[in-house]
Amino acid sequence: MIDHKHISLSVILTMAAFEMAAGQELAQAPRLVVSISIDQLRSDYLEAFAPLYGEGGFKRLLDNGLVYPNASYPFTPVDRASAVASVSTGTTPYYNGIVGGRWLNKETLRPVTCDSPGSLSVSTIGDELKVATGGKSVVYAISPFCDAAIMSAGHAANGAAWIDDRTGKWTSSSFYSPYAGWLNAYSSLTGVISAKEWTPISDLVGNFSYFLSGGLSKPFKHKFNTERKFIQYKTCGLVNSDVTSLAIQCMTSTSMGQDAVTDLLSITYYAGNYDHKPLNECQMELQDTYVRLDEDIARLLNDIDQRIGLSKVMVMVTGTGYTDEDNADYEKFKIPSGTFYLNRTANLLNMYLGALWGQGQYIETCFGREVFINHKLIESKQISLAEATKRSQEFLLQMSGVRNVYTSQQLLSEHNPQLAKVRNGFFAERCGDIIIEVAPGWKIINENTQESTHSRASYIQFPIIFLGAATKAHKVETPVTTDRIAPTIAKAIRIRAPNACMSEPLF
């Protein structure tokens, strides 16, 4: 027997639910995602130069955005290429393959760079957006630097643009579609750069001193007329204005954010030391860079707000988690330090292995902190790679300045939480058989390649900020990692996260 009272009550409740739903506006996916990576952004500098900012740039982001001030990358070492690749893929070099801007080709034993989307072993957020929309989404990446542009553009983007080191022109790769008219208009900066002069943007910047340098620095003046002028220009405070102008032109010319299909624009800015000099040689330049960048971000946000509306756009800002090295003289101030010669250490290791198993070139080469073992030789001598790396590890751990030694087998098979960051930064096809961790404060020199770096293990604080797309202003002090950015964006625009992304969305 049918219970008419029960049916009537169900109908009433259903109708009430429909009326409530009708009264609420269905939340729409953002029409445009603007993903901004700021190379070498530091939270302490971001806060220190606040008295010099206007209201529409960094202050707008920090006051109105969802801010995670304690961000980090879940792998080591970090550079610009590996950082940007991690943000776009939502994973680490262990899966995406980008262990740095350069690595050693194991076949040729020559350094190669990530100048092709084929270097990425997995999909990016832009790739997944293209797949989800059947190619209808517009996806571009703009950066002063080739590696950042390509790593953020991915495989399926409409295009990526960067400034060529040799010509000063905005350029791209034949991997992407041919130049559009709007990009051709910006294709030549040669004459413009040569005519530019970089001086403090205002007297206020010239008279502001945050650093403990014993007084005010002399105002700077830089012209770009040497053989390295384009490389230098890409690290000066003026380059971000060019990036912003091209980004705005890209959005305008391609009608980004003007329909219901979500588009993606990835931008890289620069906030590091001028010409990668030590900080004590370019303190005022760094201040000026942050102030100019503040103005450029304000110009970008204002343009987006006027043409599309920030409520319909998701803006994400983060840093790259590293900074240029400083030339601190620890020895002068009696701070423990030393010099670790990588090539000499490799030669000594080769002699040790020769004493064990007979003469031969057991060590093929070394690169960065990595040592490459001659696989063909040990196979011919019927020595397992595990035995060779174990013996090498035991020997190297006795060297001055060495704090730890990791083997490829150890990183591939062990799941010790203490090894997590090193393992996440390892990609077997592009990394050595031995990775050496040198004590902080020590100088690492490879006399064969004339490369010199400093070992440093300190944490570089930088934020992750989301603005727009109904994001509410809030600060979350809980530490977070950057591999959670891609799944957060994917969730907001209702697509799958990149295919190697295993992290949870931030919200």
C-alpha positions in Angstrom: 0.0 0.0 0.0 1.4 3.4 -1.0 2.0 5.9 1.8 0.7 9.1 0.2 1.8 11.2 3.2 5.3 10.0 2.8 5.4 10.7 -0.9 4.0 14.2 -0.3 6.7 15.0 2.2 9.4 13.7 -0.1 8.1 15.9 -2.9 8.0 18.9 -0.7 11.6 18.3 0.5 12.8 17.7 -3.1 11.2 21.0 -4.3 12.7 22.8 -1.4 16.2 21.5 -2.2 15.7 22.6 -5.9 14.7 26.1 -4.7 17.7 26.4 -2.5 20.0 25.3 -5.3 18.3 27.8 -7.6 19.0 30.6 -5.1 22.7 29.8 -5.1 25.0 30.6 -8.1 26.8 27.6 -9.3 30.5 28.1 -8.7 32.3 28.3 -12.1 35.8 27.0 -12.8 38.3 29.9 -13.3 38.4 31.2 -16.9 42.1 31.7 -16.6 44.9 30.4 -14.4 48.0 32.6 -14.1 50.9 30.6 -12.6 53.7 32.9 -11.5 57.1 31.5 -10.5 59.5 34.2 -9.1 63.1 33.0 -9.5 65.0 33.2 -6.2 62.1 35.0 -4.3 62.8 35.2 -0.6 60.2 35.9 2.1 62.7 37.9 4.2 63.4 40.3 1.3 59.8 40.4 0.4 58.9 41.7 3.8 62.0 43.8 4.3 61.3 46.0 1.2 57.6 46.4 2.1 58.0 50.2 2.9 58.9 50.7 -0.7 55.9 49.0 -2.2 52.7 50.4 -3.6 49.2 49.0 -2.8 48.5 46.9 -5.9 51.4 44.4 -6.1 52.9 42.4 -3.3 50.7 44.0 -0.7 47.6 43.1 -2.7 48.7 39.5 -2.8 49.6 39.3 0.8 46.6 41.1 2.1 43.9 39.6 -0.1 45.3 36.2 -1.0 45.5 32.8 0.6 49.1 32.8 1.8 51.2 29.8 2.8 54.4 31.6 4.0 56.4 28.4 4.8 56.8 26.6 1.5 59.6 24.3 0.4 60.5 21.9 -2.3 60.4 18.2 -1.4 63.8 17.4 -3.0 67.4 18.5 -3.2 69.3 20.1 -4.8 67.0 22.7 -6.2 67.6 25.1 -9.1 65.3 27.1 -11.4 64.6 24.4 -13.9 63.9 21.7 -11.4 61.8 24.0 -9.3 59.6 25.2 -12.2 59.3 21.6 -13.5 58.1 20.5 -10.0 55.5 23.2 -9.9 54.1 22.4 -13.3 54.2 18.6 -12.9 53.2 18.3 -9.2 56.0 15.9 -8.6 59.8 15.6 -8.1 62.8 14.9 -10.3 62.5 11.2 -9.3 59.5 11.1 -11.7 59.7 14.2 -13.9 63.4 13.7 -14.8 64.4 17.3 -14.4 67.3 17.0 -11.9 68.5 20.5 -12.8 69.1 22.9 -15.7 72.0 20.6 -16.8 72.9 17.0 -16.4 75.4 14.6 -17.9 74.5 12.5 -20.9 75.6 9.0 -19.9 76.3 8.0 -23.5 78.4 10.9 -24.5 79.6 12.0 -21.0 78.8 15.6 -22.1 76.5 18.1 -20.3 73.0 18.6 -21.8 70.3 21.2 -21.0 66.6 20.9 -20.6 65.9 22.9 -23.8 63.2 20.6 -25.0 59.8 19.6 -23.7 60.9 16.0 -24.3 63.2 16.3 -21.3 60.0 16.1 -19.1 59.1 12.5 -18.5 55.6 13.2 -17.3 52.7 15.5 -18.0 52.3 19.1 -16.8 49.1 20.9 -15.6 49.0 22.6 -19.0 49.2 19.2 -20.8 46.3 17.9 -18.8 44.3 21.0 -19.4 44.8 20.6 -23.2 43.7 16.9 -22.9 40.6 17.7 -20.9 39.4 20.4 -23.3 40.3 18.6 -26.5 42.9 21.2 -27.3 40.6 24.2 -26.9 42.4 25.8 -24.0 45.0 28.4 -24.7 48.3 27.6 -22.9 51.4 29.8 -23.0 54.5 30.3 -21.0 56.7 33.4 -20.8 60.0 33.8 -19.1 63.4 35.5 -19.5 64.9 32.0 -19.4 64.6 29.1 -21.8 64.5 26.4 -19.1 61.7 28.0 -17.1 59.6 28.7 -20.2 59.8 25.2 -21.5 59.3 23.4 -18.1 56.2 25.4 -17.4 54.8 25.1 -20.9 55.1 21.4 -21.1 54.4 19.3 -24.2 51.1 20.4 -25.5 51.2 24.2 -25.0 50.4 26.7 -27.8 53.8 28.2 -27.2 56.6 29.3 -25.0 58.7 32.4 -25.2 62.0 33.5 -23.7 64.9 35.9 -24.4 67.7 34.4 -26.4 71.1 34.8 -24.8 72.9 35.5 -28.1 70.5 37.8 -29.9 68.3 39.4 -27.2 65.2 38.5 -29.2 62.1 36.9 -27.8 62.3 33.4 -29.3 60.6 30.0 -29.0 61.1 26.4 -30.2 60.0 24.7 -33.4 58.4 22.1 -31.0 55.5 24.5 -30.6 53.3 26.1 -33.2 54.7 28.9 -35.4 55.0 32.4 -34.1 51.8 34.4 -33.9 51.7 38.0 -35.0 51.5 39.3 -31.4 54.8 37.6 -30.6 56.6 38.8 -33.7 55.9 42.4 -32.5 58.1 41.6 -29.5 60.7 39.5 -31.3 63.6 42.0 -31.3 65.0 43.7 -28.3 68.5 44.1 -29.6 68.5 47.9 -30.1 66.2 48.5 -27.1 68.5 46.7 -24.6 71.6 48.4 -25.8 70.0 51.8 -25.3 68.7 51.1 -21.8 70.2 52.2 -18.6 69.4 50.8 -15.2 69.4 53.2 -12.2 67.3 53.2 -9.0 63.6 53.6 -9.8 63.3 56.4 -7.2 65.3 58.4 -4.6 63.5 56.4 -1.9 65.0 53.2 -3.2 68.4 54.8 -3.5 68.3 55.9 0.2 66.8 52.8 1.7 69.2 50.3 3.3 68.0 47.0 4.7 71.4 45.1 4.6 74.0 45.4 7.3 76.7 46.8 5.0 78.1 49.6 7.2 76.0 52.4 5.6 74.2 53.4 2.5 75.5 52.0 -0.8 76.4 54.2 -3.7 73.5 54.4 -6.3 74.2 52.2 -9.2 74.1 52.7 -13.0 74.3 49.9 -15.4 74.4 49.9 -19.2 74.1 46.8 -21.4 76.8 47.1 -24.1 79.2 44.2 -23.5 79.3 40.8 -25.2 77.3 39.5 -22.2 74.7 42.2 -22.4 71.7 40.0 -23.0 72.7 37.6 -20.2 73.2 40.5 -17.9 69.9 42.1 -18.9 68.0 39.0 -18.0 69.2 39.3 -14.4 68.5 43.0 -14.0 65.4 44.7 -12.5 64.2 45.9 -15.9 63.6 42.5 -17.5 60.4 41.9 -15.5 58.8 44.8 -17.2 59.4 43.2 -20.6 57.9 39.9 -19.2 54.8 41.7 -18.0 54.3 43.5 -21.2 54.6 40.4 -23.3 52.2 38.5 -20.8 49.6 41.2 -21.2 50.0 41.2 -25.0 49.6 37.4 -25.0 46.4 37.5 -23.0 45.0 40.3 -25.1 45.9 38.8 -28.5 44.8 35.3 -27.8 41.6 36.3 -25.9 42.6 34.4 -22.8 39.9 34.1 -20.2 37.2 35.4 -22.5 35.1 32.2 -22.7 34.0 29.3 -20.6 37.1 27.2 -21.5 39.9 27.6 -18.9 43.2 28.9 -20.2 46.6 28.9 -18.6 49.4 31.4 -18.6 52.7 30.6 -16.9 55.0 33.4 -16.1 58.5 33.5 -14.6 60.0 36.6 -13.1 63.5 37.2 -11.7 64.3 38.4 -8.2 67.9 37.3 -7.8 71.2 39.0 -7.7 72.3 41.1 -10.7 74.5 39.1 -13.0 74.6 36.4 -10.3 77.1 38.5 -8.3 77.6 38.1 -4.5 75.0 40.0 -2.5 77.5 42.4 -1.1 78.2 43.6 -4.6 74.6 44.3 -5.6 72.5 45.1 -2.5 70.9 48.2 -3.9 70.2 46.5 -7.2 68.4 43.7 -5.4 66.2 46.3 -3.5 65.4 48.0 -6.8 64.5 44.6 -8.4 61.9 43.9 -5.8 60.4 47.4 -6.0 60.2 47.2 -9.8 58.7 43.7 -9.6 56.1 45.0 -7.2 55.0 47.5 -9.8 55.0 44.9 -12.6 52.8 42.5 -10.5 50.4 45.4 -9.8 50.3 46.2 -13.5 49.6 42.6 -14.4 46.8 42.2 -11.7 45.2 45.5 -12.7 45.1 44.4 -16.4 43.6 41.0 -15.5 41.0 42.6 -13.2 39.9 45.2 -15.8 39.6 42.8 -18.7 38.4 39.6 -17.1 37.8 40.2 -13.4 40.0 38.6 -10.7 37.0 36.7 -9.3 37.1 34.7 -12.6 40.8 34.1 -12.5 43.1 32.0 -10.3 46.5 33.6 -9.7 49.2 31.6 -8.1 52.6 33.0 -7.0 55.6 31.1 -5.6 59.4 31.1 -5.5 62.0 28.7 -6.7 63.5 27.8 -3.3 67.1 28.7 -3.8 69.3 31.8 -4.1 72.6 32.7 -5.8 75.6 31.7 -3.7 77.5 34.2 -1.6 81.2 34.5 -1.4 81.4 34.5 2.4 85.0 34.1 3.7 84.4 31.7 6.5 88.1 31.0 7.1 88.7 34.7 7.8 86.2 34.5 10.7 87.3 31.1 11.9 84.1 29.4 10.8 84.7 25.7 9.9 85.2 25.4 6.2 87.5 23.9 3.6 87.9 23.0 -0.1 86.7 19.7 -1.6 88.3 18.9 -4.9 85.9 16.7 -6.8 88.2 15.7 -9.6 91.1 14.8 -7.2 88.7 12.8 -5.1 87.6 10.9 -8.2 91.2 10.1 -9.1 92.0 8.8 -5.6 88.8 6.7 -5.7 90.0 5.3 -9.1 93.3 4.4 -7.6 91.7 2.6 -4.6 89.4 0.6 -6.9 92.4 -0.3 -9.0 94.2 -1.6 -6.0 91.3 -3.8 -5.2 90.5 -5.2 -8.7 93.5 -4.4 -10.9 94.4 -1.3 -13.0 91.7 0.3 -15.1 89.6 3.5 -15.5 86.9 2.6 -13.0 85.6 6.2 -12.7 84.4 7.6 -16.1 83.9 11.2 -14.9 82.4 13.4 -12.2 79.8 16.1 -12.6 78.4 18.4 -9.9 78.4 16.3 -6.8 78.1 13.0 -8.7 80.6 10.3 -9.6 80.0 8.1 -12.7 81.3 4.5 -12.6 82.5 2.7 -15.8 79.8 0.0 -16.1 81.4 -1.8 -19.0 84.7 -2.2 -17.1 83.2 -3.6 -13.9 81.0 -5.9 -16.0 84.1 -7.2 -17.8 85.7 -7.9 -14.5 82.5 -9.5 -13.2 82.1 -6.9 -10.4 78.5 -6.0 -9.6 77.5 -2.4 -9.5 76.3 -2.8 -6.0 79.8 -4.0 -4.9 81.5 -1.1 -6.8 79.3 1.5 -5.3 79.5 0.1 -1.8 83.3 0.0 -1.9 83.3 3.6 -3.3 80.9 4.8 -0.6 83.2 3.3 2.2 86.2 5.0 0.7 84.6 8.4 0.1 83.2 8.6 3.6 86.7 8.8 5.0 87.5 12.0 3.0 87.7 15.4 4.7 84.6 17.5 4.2 82.4 14.6 3.2 79.2 14.4 5.4 77.4 11.6 3.5 77.7 9.5 0.4 74.6 8.0 -1.4 74.7 5.2 -3.9 72.2 4.8 -6.8 71.1 1.4 -5.4 70.5 2.9 -2.0 68.3 5.7 -3.4 66.4 3.4 -5.7 65.6 0.7 -3.1 65.6 2.2 0.4 62.7 4.2 1.7 64.4 5.8 4.8 62.6 9.1 5.5 65.9 10.7 6.1 66.9 10.0 2.5 63.6 11.3 1.1 64.8 14.7 -0.3 67.9 13.2 -1.8 65.9 10.3 -3.3 63.3 12.7 -4.7 66.0 14.6 -6.5 67.5 11.5 -8.1 66.7 10.3 -11.6 68.6 7.1 -12.5 68.9 7.8 -16.2 70.5 11.2 -15.6 72.3 11.0 -12.3 75.6 9.4 -11.3 76.2 6.2 -9.4 77.6 8.0 -6.4 76.3 11.3 -4.9 78.5 13.1 -2.4 77.1 15.4 0.3 79.8 17.9 1.2 79.8 19.7 4.6 78.0 23.1 4.7 80.5 26.0 4.3 82.9 24.0 2.2 83.9 25.0 -1.3 83.5 22.4 -4.1 85.9 22.7 -7.0 86.2 20.6 -10.1 89.5 21.5 -11.7 88.7 19.7 -14.9 85.6 21.8 -15.7 86.7 24.9 -13.7 83.4 24.9 -11.8 83.3 26.1 -8.3 80.3 26.1 -5.9 79.7 26.3 -2.1 77.9 23.7 -0.1 75.0 25.2 1.8 72.1 23.4 3.6 70.1 26.4 5.0 66.4 26.7 4.3 65.3 29.5 2.0 61.9 30.7 3.1 59.4 31.6 0.3 55.6 31.7 0.0 52.8 30.1 -2.0 50.0 32.6 -2.6 46.6 32.1 -4.3 44.5 35.1 -5.3 41.2 35.4 -7.0 38.6 32.7 -8.0 36.7 33.1 -4.8 39.8 32.5 -2.7 39.4 34.1 0.7 42.2 36.0 2.4 43.9 33.9 5.0 47.4 32.9 6.2 48.2 29.3 6.8 51.4 28.9 8.9 51.6 25.1 8.4 54.6 24.2 6.3 53.6 23.0 2.8 55.5 21.7 -0.3 55.3 23.0 -3.8 54.2 19.6 -5.3 50.8 20.4 -4.0 50.3 23.4 -6.2 49.5 21.5 -9.4 46.7 19.3 -7.8 45.3 22.4 -6.2 45.0 24.1 -9.6 43.7 20.9 -11.2 40.9 20.6 -8.6 39.9 24.3 -9.1 39.6 23.9 -12.9 38.1 20.4 -12.7 40.6 18.4 -14.5 43.0 15.5 -13.7 46.2 16.3 -11.9 49.4 15.6 -13.9 50.0 11.9 -14.4 52.9 11.6 -11.9 51.3 13.8 -9.2 50.6 12.0 -6.0 50.2 14.9 -3.7 47.0 16.2 -2.2 45.5 19.7 -3.1 46.2 22.5 -0.6 42.5 23.3 -0.4 
